[in-house]
Amino acid sequence: MQSRHGTLEGAILTTLWELENKGMRFNTVKDVFDNMDSDQRAYTTIKTVMDRLCLKNILIREKKGKKFFYRTAYTNYEVVVNSLNEISQKYCSGDLNKLFEILESMQVSRQLVGV
């Protein structure tokens, strides 16, 4: 599973996860378009990116009648865990404890500056 995603890919995944959490397991491009802040995005752009996410095996596409329906191949949790493991491997020699120490220090820093 690839954990690095572009901004639009991330927005599409987040929108699909939100829809899936509401019980809408299979969604069309229009469902995604209508439920994301797509003022700056064309419907065709979202469709193209969703098709590319299918090629990357991040989304699953099924045809029912004349329509295509999409769902995520991974949960948000699985993507976050995979991303943290990749970051740990790349920057902390695979030491998750070291990564968690950094994350904890970030939380403390945020509390000190009131963010």
C-alpha positions as CSV (number, residue, x, y, z in Angstrom):
1,M,0.0,0.0,0.0
2,Q,1.3,3.4,-1.0
3,S,1.0,5.9,1.9
4,R,2.1,9.0,0.1
5,H,-0.8,10.7,-1.6
6,G,-1.3,14.0,-3.3
7,T,-3.6,16.7,-1.8
8,L,-6.5,15.8,-4.0
9,E,-6.0,12.0,-3.5
10,G,-6.1,12.6,0.3
11,A,-9.2,14.7,0.0
12,I,-11.0,12.0,-2.0
13,L,-9.9,9.3,0.4
14,T,-11.1,11.4,3.4
15,T,-14.4,12.0,1.7
16,L,-14.9,8.3,0.9
17,W,-14.0,7.3,4.5
18,E,-16.6,9.8,5.8
19,L,-19.2,8.5,3.5
20,E,-18.3,4.9,4.4
21,N,-18.5,5.7,8.1
22,K,-22.1,7.0,7.4
23,G,-22.9,3.6,6.0
24,M,-22.5,4.4,2.3
25,R,-20.2,1.6,1.4
26,F,-20.3,2.1,-2.4
27,N,-20.1,5.6,-3.9
28,T,-20.1,7.1,-7.3
29,V,-17.8,9.9,-8.5
30,K,-20.8,12.2,-8.1
31,D,-21.3,11.2,-4.5
32,V,-17.6,12.1,-3.8
33,F,-17.9,15.3,-5.9
34,D,-21.1,16.4,-4.0
35,N,-19.6,15.7,-0.6
36,M,-16.2,17.3,-0.8
37,D,-15.2,20.9,-1.0
38,S,-14.8,20.8,-4.8
39,D,-15.3,24.4,-5.7
40,Q,-12.0,24.5,-7.3
41,R,-12.2,21.0,-8.8
42,A,-13.9,19.7,-11.9
43,Y,-16.0,16.6,-11.8
44,T,-13.8,15.1,-14.5
45,T,-10.6,15.8,-12.5
46,I,-12.1,13.9,-9.5
47,K,-13.1,11.0,-11.7
48,T,-9.6,10.8,-13.2
49,V,-7.9,10.8,-9.8
50,M,-10.3,8.2,-8.5
51,D,-9.5,6.0,-11.6
52,R,-5.8,6.4,-10.8
53,L,-6.4,5.5,-7.2
54,C,-7.9,2.3,-8.5
55,L,-4.8,1.6,-10.6
56,K,-2.8,2.0,-7.4
57,N,-5.1,-0.5,-5.7
58,I,-6.1,2.2,-3.1
59,L,-9.7,2.2,-4.3
60,I,-11.8,-0.7,-5.5
61,R,-14.2,0.0,-8.5
62,E,-17.2,-2.1,-9.3
63,K,-19.6,-1.7,-12.2
64,K,-23.3,-2.1,-11.5
65,G,-25.4,-1.6,-14.6
66,K,-23.9,1.4,-16.4
67,K,-22.5,3.0,-13.3
68,F,-19.2,2.6,-11.5
69,F,-19.1,2.5,-7.7
70,Y,-16.0,3.0,-5.6
71,R,-14.9,2.1,-2.1
72,T,-11.6,2.3,-0.3
73,A,-9.4,-0.7,-0.2
74,Y,-8.0,0.3,3.2
75,T,-9.4,2.0,6.3
76,N,-8.1,5.3,7.5
77,Y,-6.5,3.5,10.4
78,E,-4.6,1.1,8.1
79,V,-3.2,4.0,6.0
80,V,-2.1,5.9,9.1
81,V,-0.4,2.8,10.6
82,N,1.4,2.1,7.3
83,S,2.5,5.8,7.0
84,L,3.9,5.8,10.5
85,N,5.8,2.6,9.8
86,E,7.2,4.1,6.6
87,I,8.3,7.3,8.4
88,S,9.8,5.2,11.2
89,Q,11.8,3.1,8.7
90,K,12.9,6.2,6.8
91,Y,13.8,8.6,9.6
92,C,14.1,6.6,12.8
93,S,15.9,3.4,11.7
94,G,12.6,1.5,12.2
95,D,12.4,2.5,15.8
96,L,8.7,3.3,16.5
97,N,9.5,4.3,20.1
98,K,11.8,7.1,18.7
99,L,9.0,8.2,16.4
100,F,6.5,8.2,19.3
101,E,8.9,10.3,21.4
102,I,9.0,12.9,18.6
103,L,5.2,12.9,18.3
104,E,4.9,13.3,22.1
105,S,7.3,16.2,22.1
106,M,5.2,17.8,19.3
107,Q,2.1,17.5,21.5
108,V,3.9,19.1,24.4
109,S,5.2,21.9,22.1
110,R,1.6,22.5,20.9
111,Q,0.3,22.7,24.5
112,L,3.0,25.3,25.4
113,V,2.1,27.6,22.5
114,G,-1.6,27.0,22.9
115,V,-2.3,25.3,19.5
